[in-house]
């Protein structure tokens, strides 16, 4: 089994994820591409002490990046949208 920080890599804090948090209390995380929902739920419980009621995952596509004459691709990654039990929050997204 992978380490907890290898399953939940980082929170995704963007304008869109902040709006989703404000409206629907949804949190967005970058997770390992091989992680399943049960592993994500357990990692969040052990890392932050919160209970996830709903987890949706998606593969984020690679994007073409052009810098001058050089073309490249960003790596693909997996995003998890997490809804927590009522009354629970994560301090990363507050403020």
C-alpha positions as CSV (number, residue, x, y, z in Angstrom):
1,X,0.0,0.0,0.0
2,X,1.3,3.5,-0.9
3,X,2.0,6.2,1.6
4,X,-0.8,8.6,2.4
5,X,0.9,11.6,0.8
6,X,1.4,9.5,-2.4
7,X,-2.4,8.8,-2.6
8,X,-3.6,12.4,-1.8
9,X,-0.9,14.5,-3.5
10,X,-2.2,18.1,-3.0
11,X,-5.3,20.2,-2.8
12,X,-6.4,21.9,-6.0
13,X,-7.2,25.5,-5.1
14,X,-8.4,27.4,-8.2
15,X,-11.2,29.9,-8.8
16,X,-13.5,27.1,-10.0
17,X,-12.7,24.8,-7.0
18,X,-13.1,27.8,-4.6
19,X,-16.5,28.5,-6.1
20,X,-17.5,24.8,-5.7
21,X,-16.4,24.9,-2.1
22,X,-18.5,28.1,-1.4
23,X,-21.6,26.8,-3.1
24,X,-21.6,23.0,-2.5
25,X,-18.9,22.4,0.1
26,X,-16.9,20.3,-2.4
27,X,-13.1,19.9,-2.1
28,X,-10.8,19.1,-5.0
29,X,-7.6,17.1,-4.6
30,X,-4.9,15.8,-7.0
31,X,-4.6,12.1,-6.3
32,X,-2.5,9.3,-7.6
33,X,-3.6,8.0,-11.0
34,X,-3.7,4.4,-9.6
35,X,-5.7,5.4,-6.4
36,X,-9.3,4.2,-6.1
37,X,-12.1,5.8,-4.1
38,X,-11.7,3.6,-1.1
39,X,-8.0,4.4,-0.8
40,X,-8.8,8.1,-1.2
41,X,-11.4,8.0,1.5
42,X,-9.1,6.2,3.9
43,X,-6.2,8.5,3.2
44,X,-8.4,11.6,3.9
45,X,-9.6,10.0,7.1
46,X,-6.1,9.4,8.3
47,X,-4.5,12.6,7.1
48,X,-7.2,15.1,8.1
49,X,-9.5,13.2,10.4
50,X,-12.6,13.8,8.2
51,X,-15.2,11.5,6.8
52,X,-16.0,11.7,3.0
53,X,-19.6,11.0,2.1
54,X,-19.1,11.3,-1.7
55,X,-16.0,11.0,-3.9
56,X,-16.0,11.6,-7.7
57,X,-12.8,11.0,-9.7
58,X,-11.8,12.1,-13.1
59,X,-8.7,11.9,-15.4
60,X,-7.5,15.3,-16.4
61,X,-6.3,15.3,-20.0
62,X,-2.8,16.3,-21.2
63,X,-2.5,19.8,-22.7
64,X,-0.4,21.0,-25.5
65,X,2.2,23.6,-24.3
66,X,4.1,25.8,-26.7
67,X,7.1,27.8,-25.5
68,X,8.8,29.5,-28.5
69,X,9.5,26.8,-31.1
70,X,9.4,24.0,-28.5
71,X,6.1,22.0,-28.2
72,X,5.4,19.7,-25.3
73,X,2.6,18.1,-23.3
74,X,1.7,18.4,-19.7
75,X,1.3,15.1,-17.8
76,X,-2.2,13.7,-17.3
77,X,-3.3,13.5,-13.7
78,X,-6.3,12.4,-11.6
79,X,-8.6,14.7,-9.7
80,X,-11.0,13.8,-6.9
81,X,-14.0,15.9,-5.9
82,X,-14.8,15.2,-2.3
83,X,-17.9,16.0,-0.2
84,X,-17.4,15.7,3.6
85,X,-19.9,14.8,6.3
86,X,-22.0,17.8,7.6
87,X,-20.1,20.0,10.0
88,X,-16.6,18.9,8.9
89,X,-14.2,21.3,7.1
90,X,-10.6,21.3,6.0
91,X,-8.5,24.3,7.0
92,X,-6.6,24.3,3.7
93,X,-9.7,25.7,1.9
94,X,-10.8,28.1,4.6
95,X,-10.0,31.8,4.1
